[in-house]
Amino acid sequence: MAALQSLAFSSPISHCSHQPRCVPVGLSIGAIHSSASSSFNGQSLSLPRSSLPKHSQIQNMPRLSIMNVKPTIQFIQGTDEQTIPDVKLTKSRDGTNGMAIFSFSEPSVFDSSSVVGDITGFYMIDEEGVLQSVDVNAKFVNGKPAGIEAKYIMRTPREWDRFMRFMERYANANGLSFVKK
């Protein structure tokens, strides 16, 4: 049995005791912080004071902002699916492609689809962007919607890695674990 584990790393800059500096896009500053416990083994870079932009120039430069987006699944864009799916993964022997099958029992999208709109696809959203598929099938029992099965196909190792990053974030946000059968 294998468990999905989150990867964590520690940056020496994160241990700064003073206020972090705002660094504009396109400008990198060498030795921002020095620490006795730093794991940095490279060569320090010192920039002459005159080569740094003046404070008034920094204020007008674009700034990089990173948004922390909760990983979600949607069938109707803008409406998060509340039901946690059962996910089955397959991967080719040579590792070049794979498929993820998501099974939702009584998904919440059936409650809101008449009010919000039609199911337009399968969207997996996180801080890196959106993974999407149109391979979505609804299951009906006695004329009433009972479940949804969505397939996401990965055709390259890069797509597989991107999908696994999404799944790790989604699993951490929803308390899921990985079980190898």
N, C-alpha and C positions, 0 to 999 in steps of 0.2 A: 504494500500500500504506500502510495506517495502522497504527500501533502503539498498544496500550493504554498510557497513561501514568498514573502515580499523581500525585495532586495533593499538594503539601506546603505547609505554611505555617509561619511562624515567629512565635511569640508573644514579645513583649518580656518577659513574665513568665518564660518558660522560660530566660532568660539570667541569672536571679538567682544571686548567689554565696552567699546565705545560705539557711538552711532554709526550704522553702515553708511557708506558714501553712495550717492546717486551717480551712477556712471551712465552718460549718454550713449546711445547706440553708435557704434563705430569707433568708440574710444576705449582703449583698454589701458589700465594703469597697472604697472608692475607691482612692486611691493606695497600693497594696501595695508598689510598687517604682518607683523612678525611675532612669532610665538615660539616659546621653548619646546612646546609639544607638537609643533608642525611636522607633518610628514613630507613636506616639500623638499625634494632633493635637487631641484634644478638650479639654474643660474639666476640670480636676482637681476632685475632690470631697473635701472635708475634713469628717469627722464629729467632733463634740465627743466628748471622752473619755467623758463621762457617758452617751452614748447607746449605747455598745458594751456588750454583755453582759459580766458578770463571768466570770472563768475557770471558776468552778464551774458557771455556767449553760451555757457552751459545751460542757462535758463531757457534759451530759445531753441536748443537742440531737441529732437524727438527723444523720448524716453522709452525704454523697453519695459512693458508691463506684462507680467505673467498672471493669467487668471487660473484659479483653481476650480475646475469644473467637476461636479460630481458625475461619475460615470452612470449613464442611464441608457435604457432601451426604449425606443418609441416605435409605434406602428403608424401613428398619426403625428406628423411633425408638430412639435410644441406640446404634446401630451405624453408625459412619462408613463410607462407601463409599471404598475405596482406589483404585479405577480412576478415572483422569482422563478425563472425557468429551470428545467432539467436540461443540461447541455452534454451532448455526446460529441467527441472529437475523433476524427480518423485522419491518418496521415500516410502518404505513400511510403513504401520501403526506402526509396531513395531520398525522401524528405523534400521533394520539389513541390508537392502540392498537398492539399488537405481539405477537409470539410468539417464544419461545425453544424450540428443539428440542435436547434433550440425547441423544446417542447413546453408550451404554456398550458396549464390546466385552468380553465375558467379565468382567462385574462381580464383585467379591468378595462381593456379597450372596448370590450363589448358593451360595457355600461355607458361609456361616453361617446361611442361612435355615432349614435343617432343624433346627438347634440352637437358634437364637434365636427364630424365629417367622416369620410370614408378612409379605410385603411389604404395607405399609399405605398407601403413598403416596410422594410425592417431596417431600423436605424440604430446603430450603436454609437453613442456620443461620449467623448471624453475630452481631456485637455489637448489632445493631439489633433482632434477633428472628428469626422464622421466616417464610419464604415457602414455601407448600406448594401442591401440585397432586395430584389423584387420577388425572390422565390419564397412566397408566403402562402400557406394553405390553411384554411379554417376547417375544423371538424365539427359536424353537427350530429346531435343525438335527438331523435324524435322531432326534428325541425328546429331545434334550438341550438345556438352556438355553444360548444362544449370546450373547445381548445384551439390552439394555433400551433402550427409547426413551421418554423422558418429555417432555411438553410443558407449558410454563408460559405462560399467556396473561395479557397485561397490557392492561387495558381503559381506563386513564387515563394521562396523562403522569406523574402522581405515582407510579403503580405502575411505569412504565418507569424513572423516575429511581431508585426504590428498588432495582429489580432490577439496574440498572447499578452502583449502589454495592456490592451484594453481589458482582457479577461482578468488579469491580475488586479487591476484597479477596481473592476466591477465586483470581483470576489471579496476584496478587502472592504469595500463600501457596504456589502450586503451579507458579510459573515459566511461566505461559501468556502468550500474546500475542494481540493482535487483528489479524486480516488482513481488509481490506475487499476484497470481490470484485466 
